């Protein structure tokens, strides 16, 4: 297990984050979605972190290979009481009171609670179709608006994704996804490049969808790309329903992430290698 602690200084107040990643697959009943994970070289890529500021308190547990999630870190900002579930014995995270973005299956654990309902819905769709297990709990200054909470959730998610990837060896690296939702169609292209860049074009015609500002969907995806250190292009080609435009975009991103994060097996071209002429794709924020 690799343990990394680091501080991000892009705000006036430093945010302390602790992360555990690239853990060997445990032996509980719930396994990884990938049969390759049984190999030591293909251990599940996981991360648990906290992001604490004056404006938001966020905790994430993530596995980009699905399976059982690691517990949240102990935190004074959240209830530490956890009652094991007899229905889900592999579950190590508390489930939110509202289950609108909770889904526990034999291969994935998803529990999203940001305080912004439509954001929860989009992150649920993203994690489900990307093949991730993902738990997020956030407490933000929603009394002001949804800006800080949405931005910081995406920054924390991008950081966790970045740490899960580690040195990015064996990954396919490039991924494209296309997804419809009724009349709307979107596509996404991602490059696990370690060069943060984002072009997001979703063409919203409403100021809000539910309680989430549409401008924050665009800014959130930009923030994810920055923190994840990826190049990201997302576009909704058409669709008159703004909910459908947003959801098709997140689902297309999920497909792109799933393709790009797939690992080449040992003995195949690229297996164990960094897919770059530079020879390096590793995280720029690792310790």
The 8 nearest C-alpha neighbors of each residue, nearest first, counted from 0:
[[1, 22, 2, 21, 20, 19, 23, 3],
 [0, 2, 19, 20, 3, 21, 22, 18],
 [3, 1, 19, 18, 0, 4, 20, 17],
 [2, 4, 18, 286, 17, 1, 5, 19],
 [5, 3, 17, 16, 18, 2, 286, 6],
 [4, 6, 16, 15, 3, 286, 7, 17],
 [5, 7, 15, 14, 13, 16, 8, 4],
 [8, 6, 14, 13, 9, 5, 15, 10],
 [7, 9, 13, 10, 6, 11, 14, 12],
 [8, 10, 7, 11, 13, 12, 14, 6],
 [11, 9, 12, 8, 13, 7, 14, 52],
 [12, 10, 13, 9, 8, 14, 52, 7],
 [11, 13, 10, 14, 52, 8, 53, 9],
 [14, 12, 8, 7, 6, 10, 11, 15],
 [15, 13, 7, 6, 51, 50, 52, 16],
 [16, 14, 6, 5, 13, 50, 17, 51],
 [15, 17, 49, 50, 5, 48, 4, 6],
 [18, 16, 4, 48, 3, 49, 5, 15],
 [17, 19, 48, 47, 3, 46, 2, 4],
 [20, 18, 2, 46, 47, 1, 3, 45],
 [19, 21, 46, 45, 22, 163, 44, 1],
 [22, 20, 44, 45, 43, 42, 163, 0],
 [21, 23, 0, 20, 43, 42, 24, 44],
 [24, 22, 42, 43, 25, 21, 39, 0],
 [23, 25, 43, 42, 22, 36, 26, 37],
 [26, 24, 27, 23, 30, 22, 67, 29],
 [25, 27, 28, 24, 30, 29, 23, 37],
 [28, 26, 29, 25, 89, 30, 67, 88],
 [29, 27, 30, 26, 89, 105, 88, 67],
 [28, 30, 27, 66, 105, 67, 106, 89],
 [31, 29, 66, 28, 106, 32, 67, 27],
 [30, 32, 66, 33, 65, 64, 106, 36],
 [31, 33, 65, 106, 64, 66, 30, 34],
 [32, 34, 31, 35, 36, 64, 65, 37],
 [35, 33, 36, 37, 32, 31, 38, 30],
 [34, 36, 33, 37, 41, 38, 264, 42],
 [37, 35, 41, 42, 38, 34, 33, 43],
 [38, 36, 35, 34, 39, 24, 42, 41],
 [37, 39, 41, 36, 40, 35, 42, 34],
 [40, 38, 41, 42, 37, 23, 36, 24],
 [41, 39, 38, 42, 36, 265, 271, 37],
 [40, 42, 36, 38, 39, 35, 43, 37],
 [43, 41, 23, 36, 39, 24, 40, 22],
 [44, 42, 24, 36, 64, 22, 21, 23],
 [43, 45, 21, 163, 62, 63, 20, 64],
 [46, 44, 62, 20, 163, 61, 21, 43],
 [45, 47, 20, 19, 61, 18, 163, 60],
 [48, 46, 60, 18, 59, 19, 61, 71],
 [49, 47, 18, 17, 59, 58, 16, 46],
 [48, 50, 58, 16, 57, 51, 59, 17],
 [51, 49, 57, 16, 56, 14, 58, 15],
 [50, 52, 56, 14, 55, 57, 49, 15],
 [53, 51, 55, 54, 14, 56, 50, 12],
 [52, 54, 55, 51, 56, 12, 140, 139],
 [55, 53, 52, 140, 139, 147, 56, 148],
 [54, 56, 139, 52, 138, 53, 51, 148],
 [57, 55, 51, 138, 137, 50, 52, 139],
 [58, 56, 137, 50, 49, 136, 51, 55],
 [57, 59, 49, 136, 135, 48, 50, 137],
 [60, 58, 135, 48, 47, 134, 61, 49],
 [59, 61, 47, 134, 46, 133, 71, 69],
 [62, 60, 133, 46, 45, 132, 47, 59],
 [61, 63, 45, 132, 64, 65, 44, 131],
 [62, 64, 131, 65, 44, 61, 132, 45],
 [65, 63, 62, 131, 31, 43, 32, 44],
 [64, 66, 132, 131, 107, 31, 62, 32],
 [67, 65, 31, 30, 106, 107, 29, 132],
 [66, 68, 29, 89, 108, 90, 69, 30],
 [69, 67, 60, 70, 61, 66, 62, 91],
 [68, 70, 60, 91, 71, 47, 67, 92],
 [71, 69, 91, 92, 72, 68, 60, 47],
 [70, 72, 60, 47, 73, 92, 69, 58],
 [71, 73, 74, 70, 48, 47, 49, 58],
 [74, 72, 71, 79, 75, 77, 70, 78],
 [75, 73, 76, 77, 72, 79, 78, 71],
 [74, 76, 77, 73, 78, 79, 72, 56],
 [75, 77, 74, 78, 56, 138, 73, 79],
 [78, 76, 75, 74, 79, 73, 56, 136],
 [77, 79, 80, 76, 75, 74, 81, 73],
 [80, 78, 77, 81, 73, 74, 75, 76],
 [81, 79, 78, 82, 93, 77, 73, 83],
 [82, 80, 93, 79, 83, 92, 91, 78],
 [81, 83, 84, 80, 93, 91, 92, 85],
 [84, 82, 81, 85, 88, 90, 91, 87],
 [85, 83, 87, 86, 88, 82, 90, 89],
 [84, 86, 88, 87, 83, 89, 90, 82],
 [85, 87, 84, 88, 83, 90, 89, 103],
 [86, 88, 84, 85, 90, 89, 83, 103],
 [89, 87, 85, 84, 90, 86, 83, 91],
 [90, 88, 87, 67, 91, 27, 29, 28],
 [89, 91, 88, 87, 92, 67, 84, 83],
 [92, 90, 70, 69, 89, 68, 93, 83],
 [93, 91, 70, 90, 94, 71, 81, 68],
 [94, 92, 81, 95, 91, 82, 90, 80],
 [93, 95, 110, 92, 96, 101, 98, 97],
 [96, 94, 97, 98, 112, 93, 110, 111],
 [95, 97, 98, 94, 112, 93, 99, 101],
 [96, 98, 95, 99, 100, 112, 101, 94],
 [97, 99, 101, 100, 95, 96, 110, 94],
 [98, 100, 97, 101, 120, 119, 116, 111],
 [101, 99, 111, 98, 123, 120, 119, 110],
 [102, 100, 110, 98, 109, 99, 111, 103],
 [101, 103, 109, 108, 104, 110, 100, 107],
 [102, 104, 108, 107, 109, 101, 105, 110],
 [105, 103, 107, 106, 108, 102, 109, 29],
 [104, 106, 29, 107, 103, 66, 30, 108],
 [107, 105, 66, 104, 32, 65, 29, 30],
 [108, 106, 132, 65, 66, 104, 103, 105],
 [107, 109, 103, 132, 102, 133, 104, 67],
 [108, 110, 133, 102, 101, 132, 134, 103],
 [111, 109, 101, 134, 100, 94, 133, 135],
 [112, 110, 135, 100, 134, 119, 101, 136],
 [111, 113, 136, 114, 135, 119, 137, 95],
 [114, 112, 137, 115, 136, 119, 111, 138],
 [113, 115, 112, 116, 137, 138, 139, 119],
 [116, 114, 113, 118, 117, 210, 119, 211],
 [115, 117, 119, 118, 114, 120, 210, 209],
 [116, 118, 120, 119, 115, 209, 211, 121],
 [117, 119, 121, 120, 115, 116, 122, 211],
 [120, 118, 116, 122, 117, 121, 111, 100],
 [119, 121, 117, 123, 118, 122, 100, 124],
 [122, 120, 124, 118, 123, 119, 125, 246],
 [123, 121, 125, 119, 124, 120, 126, 118],
 [122, 124, 120, 121, 126, 125, 100, 127],
 [125, 123, 121, 127, 122, 126, 128, 250],
 [126, 124, 122, 253, 123, 249, 127, 128],
 [125, 127, 131, 129, 123, 124, 128, 122],
 [128, 126, 124, 130, 125, 129, 123, 131],
 [127, 129, 253, 130, 126, 125, 124, 254],
 [130, 128, 253, 257, 126, 131, 127, 254],
 [131, 129, 128, 127, 65, 126, 64, 63],
 [132, 130, 63, 65, 126, 129, 62, 64],
 [131, 133, 65, 108, 107, 62, 109, 61],
 [134, 132, 61, 109, 60, 131, 108, 126],
 [133, 135, 110, 60, 111, 109, 59, 61],
 [136, 134, 59, 111, 58, 112, 110, 137],
 [135, 137, 112, 58, 113, 57, 111, 59],
 [138, 136, 57, 113, 56, 139, 112, 58],
 [137, 139, 56, 55, 57, 113, 114, 136],
 [138, 140, 55, 148, 141, 54, 137, 56],
 [139, 141, 142, 54, 143, 55, 148, 144],
 [142, 140, 144, 143, 145, 139, 148, 114],
 [141, 143, 140, 144, 139, 145, 148, 146],
 [144, 142, 141, 140, 145, 146, 147, 139],
 [145, 143, 141, 146, 142, 140, 147, 148],
 [144, 146, 141, 148, 149, 147, 211, 212],
 [147, 145, 149, 148, 144, 150, 215, 212],
 [148, 146, 150, 149, 151, 145, 54, 55],
 [147, 149, 139, 151, 150, 146, 145, 152],
 [150, 148, 152, 146, 151, 147, 145, 219],
 [149, 151, 219, 147, 153, 152, 148, 146],
 [150, 152, 154, 148, 153, 149, 147, 155],
 [153, 151, 155, 149, 154, 150, 148, 156],
 [152, 154, 156, 223, 150, 151, 155, 219],
 [155, 153, 151, 157, 223, 226, 156, 152],
 [154, 156, 158, 152, 153, 157, 151, 159],
 [157, 155, 153, 159, 158, 154, 152, 160],
 [158, 156, 227, 223, 226, 160, 154, 159],
 [157, 159, 161, 226, 155, 227, 156, 160],
 [158, 160, 156, 162, 161, 157, 46, 163],
 [161, 159, 157, 163, 158, 162, 227, 156],
 [162, 160, 227, 158, 164, 159, 163, 157],
 [161, 163, 159, 165, 164, 160, 158, 20],
 [164, 162, 44, 160, 45, 161, 165, 20],
 [163, 165, 167, 161, 162, 166, 160, 44],
 [164, 166, 162, 167, 163, 281, 282, 161],
 [165, 167, 281, 168, 280, 282, 164, 279],
 [168, 166, 164, 165, 281, 170, 280, 169],
 [167, 169, 273, 272, 166, 271, 170, 274],
 [168, 170, 270, 271, 262, 263, 272, 269],
 [171, 169, 262, 172, 260, 261, 168, 167],
 [170, 172, 259, 261, 173, 262, 260, 169],
 [173, 171, 259, 191, 170, 190, 260, 174],
 [174, 172, 190, 259, 189, 171, 191, 175],
 [175, 173, 259, 255, 258, 189, 188, 256],
 [176, 174, 255, 188, 187, 189, 177, 254],
 [175, 177, 255, 251, 254, 187, 186, 252],
 [178, 176, 186, 251, 185, 187, 175, 179],
 [177, 179, 251, 247, 185, 184, 250, 186],
 [180, 178, 184, 247, 183, 181, 185, 177],
 [179, 181, 183, 247, 243, 182, 184, 178],
 [180, 182, 183, 179, 243, 184, 238, 247],
 [181, 183, 238, 180, 184, 179, 239, 237],
 [184, 182, 238, 180, 237, 244, 179, 181],
 [185, 183, 179, 236, 178, 235, 237, 247],
 [186, 184, 235, 248, 247, 234, 236, 178],
 [185, 187, 177, 251, 176, 234, 233, 178],
 [186, 188, 233, 252, 176, 251, 232, 175],
 [187, 189, 175, 232, 174, 231, 255, 176],
 [190, 188, 231, 174, 230, 173, 255, 175],
 [189, 191, 173, 230, 192, 172, 229, 231],
 [192, 190, 229, 172, 193, 189, 173, 230],
 [191, 193, 190, 194, 229, 280, 230, 228],
 [192, 194, 228, 229, 280, 191, 195, 282],
 [195, 193, 192, 228, 229, 230, 196, 191],
 [196, 194, 228, 229, 225, 230, 224, 193],
 [197, 195, 230, 231, 194, 224, 229, 225],
 [196, 198, 231, 221, 232, 230, 224, 199],
 [197, 199, 232, 231, 233, 200, 196, 221],
 [198, 200, 233, 232, 234, 217, 197, 201],
 [201, 199, 234, 202, 233, 235, 198, 217],
 [200, 202, 235, 234, 203, 199, 244, 245],
 [203, 201, 200, 204, 235, 244, 237, 234],
 [202, 204, 205, 201, 241, 213, 244, 206],
 [203, 205, 202, 206, 241, 239, 213, 240],
 [206, 204, 207, 203, 241, 213, 208, 212],
 [205, 207, 213, 212, 204, 208, 214, 203],
 [208, 206, 212, 213, 211, 205, 209, 210],
 [209, 207, 211, 210, 212, 213, 242, 117],
 [208, 210, 211, 117, 207, 116, 212, 115],
 [209, 211, 208, 115, 207, 117, 212, 116],
 [212, 210, 208, 207, 209, 117, 213, 118],
 [213, 211, 207, 215, 214, 206, 208, 210],
 [212, 214, 207, 216, 215, 206, 211, 208],
 [213, 215, 217, 212, 216, 218, 206, 207],
 [214, 216, 218, 213, 217, 212, 219, 146],
 [217, 215, 219, 213, 214, 218, 220, 212],
 [216, 218, 215, 214, 220, 219, 199, 221],
 [219, 217, 215, 221, 220, 216, 222, 214],
 [218, 220, 222, 216, 150, 221, 217, 153],
 [219, 221, 223, 222, 217, 218, 224, 216],
 [220, 222, 218, 224, 219, 223, 197, 225],
 [223, 221, 219, 225, 220, 224, 154, 153],
 [222, 224, 157, 153, 220, 226, 154, 221],
 [225, 223, 227, 229, 221, 222, 226, 195],
 [226, 224, 195, 222, 228, 223, 227, 221],
 [225, 227, 157, 158, 223, 228, 154, 224],
 [228, 226, 157, 161, 224, 158, 229, 225],
 [229, 227, 195, 193, 225, 226, 194, 224],
 [230, 228, 195, 191, 224, 192, 193, 194],
 [229, 231, 196, 190, 195, 189, 197, 194],
 [230, 232, 189, 197, 188, 229, 196, 224],
 [231, 233, 198, 188, 187, 197, 199, 189],
 [234, 232, 187, 199, 186, 200, 198, 188],
 [235, 233, 200, 201, 185, 186, 236, 199],
 [234, 236, 185, 201, 237, 184, 244, 248],
 [237, 235, 185, 184, 234, 238, 183, 186],
 [238, 236, 183, 235, 184, 239, 244, 185],
 [237, 239, 183, 182, 240, 244, 184, 243],
 [238, 240, 241, 237, 183, 182, 244, 243],
 [241, 239, 243, 242, 238, 244, 183, 182],
 [242, 240, 244, 243, 203, 245, 239, 204],
 [243, 241, 245, 244, 240, 246, 208, 247],
 [242, 244, 246, 240, 241, 245, 180, 183],
 [245, 243, 241, 247, 242, 183, 246, 238],
 [246, 244, 248, 242, 243, 247, 241, 249],
 [245, 247, 243, 249, 248, 244, 250, 242],
 [246, 248, 250, 180, 178, 179, 244, 185],
 [249, 247, 185, 245, 251, 246, 250, 235],
 [250, 248, 252, 246, 251, 125, 247, 253],
 [249, 251, 253, 247, 252, 248, 125, 178],
 [250, 252, 176, 177, 178, 248, 254, 186],
 [253, 251, 249, 255, 187, 250, 254, 256],
 [252, 254, 129, 250, 125, 256, 128, 251],
 [253, 255, 176, 257, 251, 252, 256, 129],
 [256, 254, 176, 175, 174, 252, 258, 253],
 [257, 255, 259, 253, 258, 254, 260, 129],
 [256, 258, 129, 254, 260, 255, 259, 253],
 [257, 259, 174, 255, 256, 261, 260, 254],
 [258, 260, 174, 172, 173, 171, 256, 261],
 [261, 259, 257, 170, 258, 256, 171, 262],
 [262, 260, 258, 170, 259, 171, 257, 263],
 [263, 261, 170, 169, 171, 264, 260, 270],
 [264, 262, 270, 169, 170, 269, 267, 265],
 [263, 265, 270, 267, 262, 266, 169, 35],
 [264, 266, 270, 267, 271, 263, 40, 268],
 [265, 267, 270, 264, 268, 269, 263, 271],
 [268, 266, 270, 265, 264, 269, 263, 271],
 [267, 269, 270, 266, 263, 265, 264, 272],
 [270, 268, 272, 169, 267, 271, 263, 274],
 [269, 271, 263, 169, 265, 264, 267, 272],
 [272, 270, 169, 168, 269, 265, 273, 263],
 [273, 271, 269, 168, 169, 270, 274, 278],
 [272, 274, 168, 275, 278, 169, 279, 167],
 [275, 273, 272, 269, 172, 276, 169, 278],
 [276, 274, 277, 278, 273, 279, 280, 192],
 [275, 277, 278, 274, 279, 273, 280, 272],
 [278, 276, 275, 279, 280, 274, 273, 192],
 [277, 279, 275, 276, 273, 280, 274, 272],
 [280, 278, 277, 281, 273, 275, 166, 276],
 [281, 279, 193, 167, 192, 166, 273, 282],
 [282, 280, 166, 167, 279, 165, 283, 193],
 [281, 283, 284, 285, 165, 166, 161, 193],
 [282, 284, 285, 281, 193, 228, 280, 286],
 [285, 283, 282, 286, 5, 162, 161, 7],
 [286, 284, 282, 283, 3, 162, 5, 165],
 [285, 3, 284, 5, 4, 283, 2, 282]]
